[in-house]
Amino acid sequence: MLLRTYEKCQEVDRVAGFREEKVIGSQAAMMAYARQAKAESTRRAYACDWADFAGWCRANGRMALPAEPETVALYVTALADARKVATLQRRIAAISQAHQFAGHASPTREVVLRTVMAGIRRAKGTAQTGKRPILTEDLRLLIAQLPETAAGRRDRALLLLGFAGGFRRSELVSLNLADLTFTREGLVVKLRRSKTDPEGQGREVGIPYGSTPATCPVRATRVWLDLLGSESAEESIFRPINRHGHVLKRRLTDKSVALVVKRWAASAGLESAGVAGHSLRAGLATSAAAAGVPERAIMAQTGHRSVTTLRKYIRSGSLFLENAAARVGL
């Protein structure tokens, strides 16, 4: 009897332990999915923002969690002279997220903070300084600098494909061989996921043949792929190249795209300080607008969901299209 009872207890413990393990596993999966709700770059930024706020609170003898609305208002006031409005708004978002995840009411919704932020926006303005667009004529200058080496061929494909597709740098480096399909009309690029498509519905982008072979994105991509040789369909397209000219197996980072653009912009004699990876995307939108391409066609290529964001580029590109001052006979 005692033996049977002991064995029964062991069985109960074993089952209980199994169930606890499953619960813990489910909790881990839950947290993993919760983390996927935000892009990795956003999570990193929020973590840095929260660390900065918590550090400021410790230095000033204030509680970070839960924080009083006045604490947050004093924090953004302390940063206002040195930080842009967009940075302050992201810090507030990070503080709000931290409170909500901890089960506290967000202190960022109170009138004291809204009033302070309204005053900061009015005093500092909200205009954002965008990256300098690489226009079509600029791109030709960049391409002319490229050598006939492995790195030169890779960079030619990266620059031309990035421009013609209006791709974000994260989209460029995410491309695999399986995402490209060559057709009679050009190249079809399958974007599996993007900033505006975090749930991975995907979209296809058509890259037409260029009128000039030297700046044709389809030909440049084909030349680069021929150099890569036979690879798995899931291999990345754009990869690092070591100092010996050997193509490595790992994926190029999005920061490397910005460095490539900056390097060849400087080589072409362009001002590289305001140039970055986003300059290719901005350049296509601006150049297309200057050529009179309709908004819907530009948005179909770039994947912009916000007309307001797109029109920032269109305004720059169409300053001299149908310009009132140009038609009054000056």
PAZAPA-4460 file (N, C-alpha, C; in steps of 0.05 Angstrom, whole numbers, plus 32768, in hexadecimal, padded with zeros to 4 digits):
% residues 330
    n_x    n_y    n_z   ca_x   ca_y   ca_z    c_x    c_y    c_z   seq   type   mol
   8011   7FE8   8000   8000   8000   8000   8011   8019   8000     1      M     A
   8025   801A   8012   8037   8030   8013   8047   8033   7FF9     2      L     A
   804F   801C   7FEE   805E   801C   7FD5   804D   8028   7FBE     3      L     A
   8033   801F   7FBD   8021   802A   7FA8   801D   8048   7FAC     4      R     A
   801B   8050   7FC5   8017   806D   7FCA   802F   807D   7FC1     5      T     A
   8047   8072   7FC7   8060   8080   7FC0   8062   8082   7FA1     6      Y     A
   805C   806C   7F94   805D   806C   7F76   8049   807F   7F6B     7      E     A
   8032   8081   7F77   801D   8094   7F6E   8027   80B0   7F71     8      K     A
   8034   80B6   7F87   803E   80D1   7F8B   8054   80D8   7F77     9      C     A
   8065   80C5   7F71   8079   80C9   7F5C   806D   80D0   7F41    10      Q     A
   8058   80C1   7F3B   804A   80C5   7F21   803D   80E1   7F20    11      E     A
   8031   80E8   7F37   8025   8103   7F38   803A   8118   7F34    12      V     A
   8051   8115   7F42   8067   8128   7F40   8071   812A   7F23    13      D     A
   8074   8112   7F16   807E   8112   7EFB   806B   8120   7EE8    14      R     A
   8050   811B   7EEB   803D   8128   7EDA   803C   8146   7EDF    15      V     A
   803D   814D   7EF9   803C   8169   7F01   8054   8178   7EF5    16      A     A
   806C   816A   7EF7   8084   8176   7EEC   8082   817A   7ECE    17      G     A
   8076   8166   7EC0   8072   8168   7EA3   8060   817F   7E9C    18      F     A
   804B   8182   7EAB   8038   8198   7EA6   8045   81B3   7EAB    19      R     A
   8055   81B4   7EC1   8062   81CE   7EC7   8075   81D5   7EB0    20      E     A
   8083   81C0   7EA6   8096   81C5   7E90   8087   81D0   7E78    21      E     A
   806F   81C4   7E72   8060   81CD   7E5B   8057   81EA   7E5F    22      K     A
   804F   81F1   7E77   8046   820C   7E7D   805D   821F   7E79    23      V     A
   8075   8218   7E83   808C   8229   7E80   8093   822C   7E63    24      I     A
   8091   8216   7E54   8097   8217   7E37   8083   8229   7E29    25      G     A
   806A   8228   7E30   8056   8239   7E24   805B   8256   7E2B    26      S     A
   8063   825B   7E44   8069   8277   7E4C   8081   8282   7E3C    27      Q     A
   8095   8270   7E37   80AC   8279   7E27   80A3   827F   7E0B    28      A     A
   8092   826E   7E00   8088   8273   7DE5   8077   828D   7DE4    29      A     A
   8067   8291   7DF9   8057   82AA   7DFA   8069   82C3   7DFA    30      M     A
   807E   82C2   7E0A   8090   82D9   7E0B   809F   82DD   7DF0    31      M     A
   80A5   82C6   7DE3   80B3   82C8   7DC9   80A1   82D5   7DB5    32      A     A
   8087   82CD   7DB5   8075   82DA   7DA2   8070   82F7   7DA9    33      Y     A
   806F   82FD   7DC3   806B   8319   7DCB   8082   832B   7DC1    34      A     A
   809A   8320   7DC3   80B1   832F   7DB9   80B0   8334   7D9B    35      R     A
   80A4   8321   7D8D   80A2   8324   7D70   808E   8339   7D67    36      Q     A
   807E   8344   7D7B   806A   8358   7D74   8078   8372   7D6B    37      A     A
   8091   8376   7D74   80A1   838D   7D6C   80BA   8384   7D5D    38      K     A
   80C2   8394   7D4A   80DB   838E   7D3B   80F2   838E   7D4F    39      A     A
   8107   837F   7D48   811F   837E   7D5A   812B   8399   7D5E    40      E     A
   812C   83A9   7D49   8138   83C4   7D4C   8127   83D5   7D5F    41      S     A
   810C   83D2   7D5E   80FB   83E1   7D70   80FF   83D8   7D8D    42      T     A
   8102   83BD   7D91   8106   83B3   7DAC   8120   83BD   7DB7    43      R     A
   8135   83BE   7DA7   814F   83C8   7DB0   814D   83E6   7DB7    44      R     A
   813F   83F5   7DA6   813C   8412   7DAC   812C   8416   7DC5    45      A     A
   8116   8407   7DC9   8106   840A   7DE2   8116   8403   7DFA    46      Y     A
   8127   83EE   7DF8   8137   83E6   7E0F   814B   83FB   7E17    47      A     A
   8157   8407   7E03   816A   841E   7E08   815C   8436   7E14    48      C     A
   8144   843B   7E09   8135   8452   7E12   812D   844E   7E30    49      D     A
   8124   8436   7E36   811B   8431   7E52   8133   8432   7E65    50      W     A
   814A   8428   7E5C   8162   8429   7E6D   816A   8446   7E72    51      A     A
   8167   8457   7E5E   816E   8473   7E62   815B   8480   7E76    52      D     A
   8141   847A   7E73   812E   8486   7E86   8133   847C   7EA2    53      F     A
   8137   8462   7EA5   813C   8456   7EC0   8155   8462   7ECD    54      A     A
   816A   8466   7EBC   8182   8472   7EC7   817E   848F   7ECF    55      G     A
   816E   849E   7EC0   8168   84BA   7EC7   8159   84BA   7EE1    56      W     A
   8146   84A8   7EE5   8136   84A7   7EFD   8148   84A1   7F16    57      C     A
   815A   848E   7F13   816C   8488   7F29   817D   84A0   7F31    58      R     A
   8187   84AE   7F1C   8198   84C5   7F21   8189   84DD   7F2E    59      A     A
   816F   84DD   7F2A   815F   84F4   7F34   814C   84EB   7F4B    60      N     A
   8150   84D4   7F56   8141   84CB   7F6D   8123   84C7   7F68    61      G     A
   811D   84BE   7F50   8101   84B9   7F49   80FC   849C   7F41    62      R     A
   80E3   8494   7F44   80DC   8478   7F3F   80D6   8475   7F21    63      M     A
   80E2   8461   7F14   80DE   845D   7EF8   80C5   844B   7EF2    64      A     A
   80C0   8438   7F04   80AA   8426   7F00   809B   841F   7F1A    65      L     A
   8083   8428   7F1D   8074   843A   7F0B   807E   8457   7F0E    66      P     A
   807E   8465   7EF9   8087   8481   7EF9   806F   8494   7EFA    67      A     A
   8073   84AA   7F07   805E   84BF   7F08   805F   84CE   7EED    68      E     A
   8048   84D8   7EE4   8047   84E7   7ECB   805B   84FF   7ECC    69      P     A
   805D   850C   7EE3   806F   8522   7EE6   808C   851A   7EE1    70      E     A
   8093   8501   7EEA   80AE   84F7   7EE6   80B4   84F5   7EC8    71      T     A
   80A2   84EA   7EB8   80A6   84E8   7E9C   80A8   8503   7E8F    72      V     A
   8097   8516   7E98   8098   8531   7E8D   80B2   853F   7E93    73      A     A
   80BD   853B   7EAB   80D7   8547   7EB2   80ED   853A   7EA1    74      L     A
   80EB   8520   7E9C   80FF   8511   7E8D   8101   851C   7E70    75      Y     A
   80EA   851E   7E63   80EB   8528   7E47   80F4   8545   7E46    76      V     A
   80ED   8555   7E5B   80F6   8571   7E5D   8114   8572   7E5E    77      T     A
   8120   855F   7E6E   813D   855F   7E71   814B   8558   7E57    78      A     A
   813D   8548   7E46   8149   8540   7E2C   8143   8553   7E15    79      L     A
   8130   8565   7E19   8125   8574   7E02   813A   8584   7DF3    80      A     A
   814E   858F   7E00   8161   85A0   7DF2   8174   858F   7DE1    81      D     A
   8179   8576   7DE9   818D   8566   7DDB   8182   8551   7DC8    82      A     A
   8168   854C   7DCA   815B   8536   7DBB   8146   8541   7DA8    83      R     A
   8142   8533   7D92   812D   853A   7D7F   8112   8531   7D8B    84      K     A
   80FD   853E   7D80   80E1   8538   7D89   80DB   851A   7D84    85      V     A
   80E4   8510   7D6D   80DE   84F4   7D67   80EB   84E1   7D7B    86      A     A
   8103   84E8   7D85   8110   84D8   7D99   8101   84D9   7DB3    87      T     A
   80F7   84F0   7DBB   80E7   84F3   7DD4   80CE   84E2   7DD2    88      L     A
   80C1   84E3   7DBB   80A8   84D3   7DB8   80AE   84B5   7DBA    89      Q     A
   80C5   84AC   7DAF   80CB   8490   7DB2   80D2   8488   7DCF    90      R     A
   80DF   849A   7DDE   80E4   8495   7DFA   80CA   8492   7E09    91      R     A
   80B7   84A3   7E03   809D   84A2   7E11   808F   8488   7E0A    92      I     A
   8091   847F   7DF1   8085   8466   7DE9   8091   844F   7DF8    93      A     A
   80AC   844F   7DFC   80BA   843A   7E0B   80B1   8439   7E28    94      A     A
   80AE   8451   7E34   80A6   8452   7E50   8089   8448   7E53    95      I     A
   8078   844E   7E40   805D   8445   7E40   805C   8426   7E3E    96      S     A
   806B   841B   7E2B   806C   83FE   7E28   8075   83F0   7E41    97      Q     A
   808A   83FA   7E4D   8095   83EE   7E66   8080   83ED   7E7C    98      A     A
   8071   8402   7E7F   805D   8403   7E94   8046   83F0   7E8E    99      H     A
   803E   83EF   7E75   8028   83DD   7E6E   802F   83BF   7E72   100      Q     A
   8048   83B8   7E6A   8051   839C   7E6D   8054   8395   7E8B   101      F     A
   805A   83A9   7E9B   805D   83A4   7EB8   8042   83A5   7EC6   102      A     A
   802C   83AA   7EB8   8011   83AB   7EC4   800A   83C5   7ED1   103      G     A
   8019   83DA   7ECA   8013   83F5   7ED5   8005   8407   7EC0   104      H     A
   7FF6   841A   7ECA   7FEA   842D   7EB7   8001   843F   7EAC   105      A     A
   7FFF   8445   7E92   8014   8455   7E86   8012   8472   7E90   106      S     A
   8029   847D   7E98   8029   8499   7EA1   802B   84AD   7E8A   107      P     A
   802C   84A3   7E72   8031   84B4   7E5B   8018   84BF   7E4F   108      T     A
   8001   84B8   7E5A   7FE7   84C2   7E4F   7FDC   84DA   7E5E   109      R     A
   7FEA   84E2   7E73   7FE0   84F8   7E83   7FE4   8513   7E76   110      E     A
   7FD4   8526   7E7E   7FD4   8540   7E71   7FEE   854F   7E75   111      V     A
   7FFC   854B   7E8C   8014   8559   7E91   8029   8553   7E7C   112      V     A
   802C   8539   7E75   803F   8532   7E60   8037   853B   7E45   113      L     A
   801D   8538   7E3E   8013   8541   7E24   8018   855F   7E20   114      R     A
   8014   856E   7E35   8018   858B   7E34   8035   8592   7E30   115      T     A
   8047   8585   7E3F   8064   858A   7E3C   806D   8583   7E20   116      V     A
   8064   856C   7E15   806C   8564   7DFA   8061   8577   7DE5   117      M     A
   8049   8581   7DE9   803E   8595   7DD6   8050   85AE   7DD6   118      A     A
   8059   85B6   7DED   806B   85CD   7DEF   8086   85C8   7DE2   119      G     A
   8091   85B0   7DE5   80AA   85A9   7DD9   80A8   85A8   7DBB   120      I     A
   8092   859C   7DB1   808E   859B   7D94   808B   85B7   7D88   121      R     A
   807E   85C8   7D96   807A   85E4   7D8C   8094   85F3   7D8D   122      R     A
   80A4   85EF   7DA1   80BE   85FD   7DA4   80D3   85F3   7D91   123      A     A
   80D4   85D9   7D8D   80EA   85CD   7D7D   80E2   85C7   7D61   124      K     A
   80C8   85C4   7D5B   80BF   85BC   7D41   80C1   859E   7D3E   125      G     A
   80B3   8593   7D2B   80B2   8576   7D28   80BE   856D   7D0E   126      T     A
   80C9   857F   7CFE   80D5   8577   7CE5   80EC   8564   7CE9   127      A     A
   80EC   854D   7CDA   8101   853A   7CDC   8115   853E   7CC4   128      Q     A
   812E   853A   7CCB   8143   853C   7CB6   8146   8521   7CA9   129      T     A
   813E   851F   7C90   813F   8505   7C82   815B   8501   7C75   130      G     A
   8160   84E9   7C6D   8179   84E3   7C5F   8179   84EE   7C43   131      K     A
   8190   84F6   7C3A   8192   8501   7C1F   818C   84EB   7C0B   132      R     A
   8179   84F0   7BF8   8173   84DB   7BE5   8189   84D8   7BD0   133      P     A
   818E   84C0   7BC8   81A0   84BA   7BB1   818E   84BA   7B99   134      I     A
   8190   84CF   7B88   8180   84D2   7B70   818C   84C2   7B59   135      L     A
   817E   84C0   7B44   8187   84AF   7B2D   81A2   84B8   7B23   136      T     A
   81A6   84D2   7B20   81C0   84DC   7B16   81D7   84D6   7B2B   137      E     A
   81D0   84D7   7B45   81E3   84D1   7B5A   81EB   84B3   7B58   138      D     A
   81D7   84A2   7B54   81DB   8486   7B53   81EE   847E   7B3C   139      L     A
   81EB   848C   7B26   81FE   8486   7B0F   821A   848D   7B17   140      R     A
   821E   84A2   7B26   8239   84A9   7B2F   8245   8494   7B42   141      L     A
   8233   848A   7B54   823C   8475   7B66   8245   845B   7B57   142      L     A
   8234   8453   7B44   8239   843B   7B35   8253   843D   7B25   143      I     A
   8259   8455   7B1B   8271   8458   7B0B   828A   8454   7B1B   144      A     A
   8289   8455   7B36   82A0   8452   7B47   82A7   8435   7B4C   145      Q     A
   8294   8423   7B47   8297   8407   7B51   82AA   83F7   7B40   146      L     A
   82BC   83E9   7B4D   82D0   83D8   7B3F   82C3   83BE   7B37   147      P     A
   82D0   83AF   7B25   82C7   8395   7B1C   82D3   837F   7B2F   148      E     A
   82CD   8382   7B48   82D5   836E   7B5C   82BC   8362   7B68   149      T     A
   82BF   834E   7B79   82A8   8341   7B86   8299   8356   7B96   150      A     A
   82A7   8367   7BA5   829A   837C   7BB5   828C   8390   7BA3   151      A     A
   8299   8397   7B8C   828D   83AA   7B7A   8274   839F   7B6D   152      G     A
   8274   8386   7B66   825C   837A   7B5A   8245   8378   7B6E   153      R     A
   824C   8371   7B87   8238   8370   7B9C   822C   838B   7BA1   154      R     A
   823D   839F   7BA3   8233   83BA   7BA9   8223   83C6   7B92   155      D     A
   822A   83BF   7B79   821B   83C8   7B62   81FF   83BC   7B63   156      R     A
   81FC   83A3   7B69   81E2   8396   7B6B   81D2   83A2   7B82   157      A     A
   81E0   83A6   7B99   81D2   83B0   7BB1   81C8   83CC   7BAC   158      L     A
   81D8   83DE   7BA1   81D0   83F9   7B9C   81B9   83FB   7B88   159      L     A
   81BC   83ED   7B72   81A8   83EF   7B5C   818E   83E2   7B64   160      L     A
   8190   83CA   7B71   8177   83BD   7B7A   816A   83CC   7B90   161      L     A
   817A   83D7   7BA2   816E   83E7   7BB8   8160   83FF   7BAE   162      G     A
   816B   840C   7B9A   815F   8424   7B8F   8146   841D   7B7F   163      F     A
   8148   840A   7B6C   8132   8404   7B5A   811A   83F8   7B69   164      A     A
   811F   83EA   7B7F   8109   83DF   7B8E   80FF   83F1   7BA4   165      G     A
   810E   8407   7BA9   8106   8419   7BBF   8106   840A   7BD9   166      G     A
   8119   83F8   7BDC   811A   83E6   7BF4   8126   83F4   7C0C   167      F     A
   811D   83ED   7C23   812A   83F3   7C3C   8143   83E2   7C3E   168      R     A
   8156   83EB   7C4D   816F   83DC   7C4F   816A   83C1   7C5D   169      R     A
   8157   83C0   7C70   8151   83A6   7C7D   8144   8393   7C69   170      S     A
   8135   839D   7C55   8129   838C   7C41   813E   8381   7C2E   171      E     A
   8152   8392   7C27   8167   8389   7C15   8177   8371   7C21   172      L     A
   817F   8374   7C3A   8190   8360   7C46   8180   8347   7C4D   173      V     A
   8165   8348   7C4E   8155   8331   7C54   8150   831F   7C3C   174      S     A
   8157   8328   7C24   8151   8319   7C0C   8162   82FF   7C0A   175      L     A
   8154   82EA   7C03   8161   82D0   7BFD   8160   82CA   7BDF   176      N     A
   816F   82B7   7BD6   816F   82B0   7BB9   8153   82A8   7BB0   177      L     A
   8144   829B   7BC2   8129   8292   7BBB   8116   82A9   7BB7   178      A     A
   811D   82C1   7BBF   810B   82D8   7BBD   810D   82E6   7BA2   179      D     A
   811F   82DD   7B91   8123   82EA   7B77   8119   82D7   7B60   180      L     A
   810A   82E3   7B4D   8101   82D5   7B36   8106   82E6   7B1D   181      T     A
   8117   82DC   7B0B   811D   82EB   7AF2   8108   82E5   7ADD   182      F     A
   80FD   82FA   7AD1   80E9   82F6   7ABC   80F1   8306   7AA3   183      T     A
   80E1   8304   7A8E   80E7   8312   7A75   80E7   8330   7A7A   184      R     A
   80D5   8339   7A8C   80D2   8356   7A90   80E7   8361   7AA4   185      E     A
   80F3   8350   7AB4   8106   8359   7AC8   8109   8346   7ADE   186      G     A
   8108   8350   7AF7   810D   8340   7B0F   80F6   8344   7B22   187      L     A
   80EB   832F   7B2D   80D6   8330   7B41   80E3   8329   7B5C   188      V     A
   80E0   833C   7B6F   80EB   8338   7B8A   80D5   8334   7B9D   189      V     A
   80D6   831E   7BAC   80C2   8317   7BC0   80CC   8321   7BDB   190      K     A
   80BE   8334   7BE6   80C4   833E   7C01   80B3   832E   7C14   191      L     A
   80C0   831D   7C24   80B1   830C   7C37   80A7   831B   7C4F   192      R     A
   80B5   8330   7C57   80AE   833F   7C6F   80BA   835A   7C6D   193      R     A
   80AE   836F   7C78   80B9   8389   7C78   80AF   8399   7C90   194      S     A
   80B9   83B1   7C92   80B1   83C2   7CA9   8093   83C7   7CAA   195      K     A
   8087   83CB   7C92   806A   83CF   7C91   805A   83B6   7C8D   196      T     A
   8068   839F   7C8D   805B   8385   7C8B   8067   8372   7C9F   197      D     A
   8065   8378   7CB9   8072   8367   7CCE   8066   834B   7CD0   198      P     A
   804D   8347   7CC6   8041   832D   7CC8   8047   831B   7CB0   199      E     A
   8057   8325   7C9E   8062   8314   7C88   804E   830C   7C73   200      G     A
   803C   831E   7C6B   802A   8318   7C55   803A   8317   7C3B   201      Q     A
   804F   8328   7C3A   8060   8328   7C22   8055   8338   7C0B   202      G     A
   8067   8341   7BFA   805F   834F   7BE1   8074   834C   7BCC   203      R     A
   806D   834E   7BB3   8080   834C   7B9D   8086   8367   7B91   204      E     A
   809F   836B   7B8B   80A8   8385   7B7F   80B5   837F   7B64   205      V     A
   80AC   838D   7B50   80B7   8389   7B35   80CF   839C   7B30   206      G     A
   80E5   8390   7B27   80FD   83A0   7B20   8101   839E   7B02   207      I     A
   80FB   83B3   7AF3   80FE   83B2   7AD6   811B   83B4   7ACD   208      P     A
   8120   83AC   7AB5   813B   83AF   7AA9   8140   83CD   7AA6   209      Y     A
   8159   83D5   7AAB   8161   83F1   7AA7   8167   83F7   7A89   210      G     A
   8164   8410   7A82   8169   8418   7A66   8187   8418   7A60   211      S     A
   8198   841A   7A74   81B5   841A   7A71   81C1   8401   7A7F   212      T     A
   81CF   83F0   7A71   81DA   83D8   7A7D   81EA   83DD   7A96   213      P     A
   81F9   83F3   7A97   820B   83F8   7AAD   81FC   83FD   7AC7   214      A     A
   81E3   8407   7AC5   81D3   840D   7ADD   81B9   83FD   7ADE   215      T     A
   81B9   83E6   7AD1   81A2   83D5   7AD1   81A1   83C3   7AEA   216      C     A
   818D   83C6   7AFB   818D   83B6   7B14   818A   8398   7B0F   217      P     A
   817C   8391   7AFA   8177   8374   7AF4   8191   8367   7AEC   218      V     A
   81A0   8374   7AD9   81B9   8369   7AD0   81CE   8368   7AE7   219      R     A
   81CF   837E   7AF7   81E2   837F   7B0D   81DD   8368   7B21   220      A     A
   81C3   8363   7B26   81BC   834D   7B39   81C4   8332   7B2E   221      T     A
   81BF   832F   7B14   81C6   8315   7B06   81E5   8311   7B07   222      R     A
   81F4   8325   7B03   8212   8323   7B03   821B   831B   7B1F   223      V     A
   820F   8327   7B34   8216   8321   7B4F   820F   8304   7B56   224      W     A
   81F7   82FB   7B4E   81EF   82E0   7B54   8200   82CB   7B45   225      L     A
   8209   82D2   7B2D   821B   82C0   7B1E   8235   82BD   7B2D   226      D     A
   823E   82D2   7B3A   8257   82D0   7B49   8253   82BE   7B62   227      L     A
   823B   82C0   7B6E   8236   82AF   7B85   8236   8292   7B7E   228      L     A
   822D   828B   7B66   822C   826F   7B5D   8214   8261   7B68   229      G     A
   8215   8246   7B67   81FF   8236   7B6F   81FD   8236   7B8E   230      S     A
   81E6   823F   7B98   81E2   8241   7BB5   81C6   8237   7BBC   231      E     A
   81C2   8233   7BD6   81A8   822B   7BE0   8195   8243   7BDC   232      S     A
   817B   823C   7BD7   8167   8251   7BD2   8163   8263   7BEB   233      A     A
   816A   8258   7C02   8166   8267   7C1B   817F   8277   7C23   234      E     A
   8194   8277   7C12   81AB   8287   7C18   81A5   82A4   7C13   235      E     A
   81B2   82B5   7C22   81AE   82D2   7C1F   81BC   82DC   7C05   236      S     A
   81B1   82F1   7BFA   81BD   82FC   7BE1   81D5   830D   7BE7   237      I     A
   81D2   8320   7BFA   81E7   8333   7C00   81F6   832A   7C19   238      F     A
   8211   8327   7C15   8221   831C   7C2B   823B   832C   7C2D   239      R     A
   8248   8329   7C44   8262   8337   7C47   8277   832A   7C34   240      P     A
   828C   8339   7C2E   82A2   8330   7C1E   82BC   8337   7C2E   241      I     A
   82CD   8323   7C33   82E5   8328   7C43   82FA   8336   7C32   242      N     A
   8311   833C   7C3F   8326   834B   7C32   8334   833C   7C1B   243      R     A
   832F   8322   7C1B   833A   8311   7C06   8327   830E   7BEE   244      H     A
   8310   831B   7BF0   82FC   831A   7BDA   82EB   8301   7BDB   245      G     A
   82EA   82F4   7BF2   82DA   82DC   7BF5   82BE   82E4   7C00   246      H     A
   82A9   82DA   7BF4   828E   82DF   7BFD   8288   82CD   7C15   247      V     A
   8280   82D9   7C2B   827A   82C9   7C43   825D   82BF   7C43   248      L     A
   8257   82AC   7C54   823D   829F   7C54   8228   82AF   7C63   249      K     A
   8230   82C0   7C75   821C   82CD   7C86   820F   82E5   7C76   250      R     A
   81FA   82EF   7C82   81EA   8304   7C75   81F6   8320   7C7B   251      R     A
   81F5   8331   7C67   81FE   834D   7C6B   81EB   835A   7C7F   252      L     A
   81F5   836C   7C8F   81E4   837A   7CA2   81D8   8394   7C95   253      T     A
   81C2   839D   7CA1   81B6   83B6   7C96   81C9   83CE   7C99   254      D     A
   81D9   83CE   7CAE   81EC   83E4   7CB1   8201   83E4   7C9B   255      K     A
   8208   83CC   7C91   821B   83CB   7C7C   8211   83D8   7C62   256      S     A
   81F7   83D7   7C5E   81EB   83E4   7C47   81F0   8402   7C48   257      V     A
   81EC   840E   7C5F   81F1   842A   7C62   820F   8431   7C5D   258      A     A
   8221   8420   7C66   823D   8424   7C62   8245   8423   7C45   259      L     A
   8238   8410   7C36   823D   840E   7C19   8235   8427   7C0B   260      V     A
   821D   8431   7C12   8213   844A   7C05   8225   8461   7C0B   261      V     A
   822C   8464   7C25   823E   847A   7C2D   8259   8479   7C1F   262      K     A
   8264   8460   7C1D   827F   845D   7C11   827F   8466   7BF4   263      R     A
   826C   845D   7BE5   826C   8464   7BC8   8262   8480   7BC2   264      W     A
   8252   848B   7BD4   824A   84A7   7BD1   8262   84B9   7BD5   265      A     A
   8272   84B3   7BEA   828A   84C2   7BEE   829E   84C0   7BD7   266      A     A
   82A0   84A7   7BCC   82B2   84A2   7BB6   82A9   84B2   7B9D   267      S     A
   828F   84B6   7B9A   8284   84C4   7B83   8285   84E2   7B87   268      A     A
   828E   84EB   7B9E   8290   8508   7BA3   8277   8514   7BAE   269      G     A
   8264   8503   7BB7   824B   850E   7BC3   824F   8512   7BE1   270      L     A
   8240   8524   7BEC   8241   8528   7C09   8235   8510   7C17   271      E     A
   8245   8501   7C25   823C   84E7   7C30   8231   84EA   7C4D   272      S     A
   8233   8501   7C59   822A   8504   7C75   820C   84FE   7C78   273      A     A
   81FC   8507   7C65   81DF   8503   7C67   81D5   84EB   7C58   274      G     A
   81E8   84DA   7C4F   81E1   84C2   7C3E   81E1   84A9   7C4F   275      V     A
   81CD   8498   7C4B   81CC   847F   7C5A   81BD   846A   7C49   276      A     A
   81B8   8453   7C54   81AA   843E   7C45   818F   8447   7C3B   277      G     A
   8181   8458   7C4A   8166   8461   7C43   8168   8474   7C2B   278      H     A
   817F   847E   7C24   8182   8490   7C0D   817A   8484   7BF3   279      S     A
   817D   8469   7BF0   8175   845C   7BD7   8157   845C   7BD5   280      L     A
   8149   8455   7BEA   812C   8455   7BEA   8121   8471   7BE6   281      R     A
   812C   8485   7BF4   8123   84A0   7BF1   812A   84AA   7BD5   282      A     A
   8140   84A1   7BCA   8148   84AA   7BAF   8135   84A1   7B9A   283      G     A
   812B   8488   7B9C   8118   847E   7B88   80FE   848E   7B89   284      L     A
   80F4   8492   7BA2   80DB   84A0   7BA5   80DD   84BD   7B9A   285      A     A
   80F3   84CA   7BA1   80F7   84E6   7B98   80FB   84E7   7B7A   286      T     A
   810C   84D5   7B6F   8110   84D5   7B52   80F7   84CF   7B42   287      S     A
   80E8   84BC   7B4C   80CE   84B5   7B3F   80BB   84CC   7B3F   288      A     A
   80B9   84DA   7B56   80A7   84F1   7B58   80B0   8506   7B44   289      A     A
   80CA   850B   7B42   80D4   851F   7B2F   80CE   8518   7B12   290      A     A
   80CC   84FE   7B0D   80C6   84F4   7AF2   80A8   84F3   7AED   291      A     A
   8098   84FC   7B01   807B   84FD   7AFD   806D   84E2   7B02   292      G     A
   807A   84CF   7B0F   806D   84B5   7B15   8056   84BA   7B29   293      V     A
   803F   84AE   7B25   8029   84B2   7B38   802F   84A6   7B54   294      P     A
   8022   84B1   7B68   8026   84A8   7B83   8021   848A   7B86   295      E     A
   800B   8481   7B7B   8004   8464   7B7F   801A   8452   7B74   296      R     A
   8026   845A   7B5E   803B   844A   7B52   8054   844A   7B63   297      A     A
   805B   8461   7B6F   8072   8462   7B81   806D   8451   7B99   298      I     A
   8055   8453   7BA4   804E   8444   7BBD   804E   8426   7BB7   299      M     A
   8046   841E   7B9F   8046   8401   7B98   8063   83F7   7B97   300      A     A
   8076   8408   7B8F   8092   83FF   7B8E   809F   83FF   7BA9   301      Q     A
   809B   8414   7BB8   80A9   8417   7BD2   809B   8409   7BE9   302      T     A
   8081   8404   7BE6   8073   83F7   7BFC   806A   840B   7C11   303      G     A
   806C   8425   7C0C   8062   8438   7C1F   8044   8434   7C24   304      H     A
   803D   8435   7C3D   8020   8434   7C44   8016   8450   7C4B   305      R     A
   8028   8461   7C52   8020   847C   7C59   8025   848F   7C42   306      S     A
   800F   849B   7C38   8012   84AF   7C23   8021   84C8   7C2E   307      V     A
   801C   84CE   7C47   8029   84E5   7C53   8048   84E2   7C53   308      T     A
   8052   84CA   7C5A   806E   84C5   7C59   8079   84C7   7C3D   309      T     A
   806B   84BB   7C2A   8074   84BB   7C0E   8075   84D8   7C03   310      L     A
   8062   84E8   7C0A   8060   8503   7BFF   8077   8515   7C08   311      R     A
   8086   850D   7C1D   809E   851C   7C24   80B2   851A   7C0D   312      K     A
   80B4   8502   7C01   80C7   84FF   7BEA   80BB   850C   7BD1   313      Y     A
   80A1   8509   7BCE   8094   8514   7BB6   8097   8532   7BB5   314      I     A
   8094   853F   7BCC   8097   855C   7BCD   80B3   8565   7BC4   315      R     A
   80C7   8555   7BCD   80E3   855C   7BC6   80E7   8557   7BA8   316      S     A
   80DC   8542   7B9D   80E0   853B   7B82   80D1   854B   7B6E   317      G     A
   80BB   8557   7B77   80AA   8566   7B64   80A9   8584   7B69   318      S     A
   80BE   858E   7B76   80BF   85AB   7B7C   80BE   85BC   7B63   319      L     A
   80C8   85B1   7B4C   80C9   85C1   7B34   80B7   85B6   7B1E   320      F     A
   80A6   85A2   7B26   8091   8598   7B14   8078   85A9   7B18   321      L     A
   806D   85B4   7B03   8055   85C5   7B05   8059   85DB   7B1A   322      E     A
   8071   85E7   7B1A   8078   85FB   7B2D   806B   8616   7B25   323      N     A
   805D   8622   7B38   804E   863B   7B32   8061   8651   7B28   324      A     A
   8078   8654   7B35   808A   866A   7B2E   8096   8665   7B13   325      A     A
   8097   864D   7B09   80A4   8647   7AEF   8091   864F   7AD8   326      A     A
   8078   8655   7ADE   8065   865A   7AC9   805A   8677   7AC8   327      R     A
   8068   8689   7AD7   805D   86A4   7AD7   806F   86B7   7AC7   328      V     A
   8082   86AC   7AB9   8092   86BD   7AA6   80A8   86CD   7AB3   329      G     A
   80B4   86C3   7AC9   80CA   86D1   7AD5   80E3   86CF   7AC3   330      L     A
***
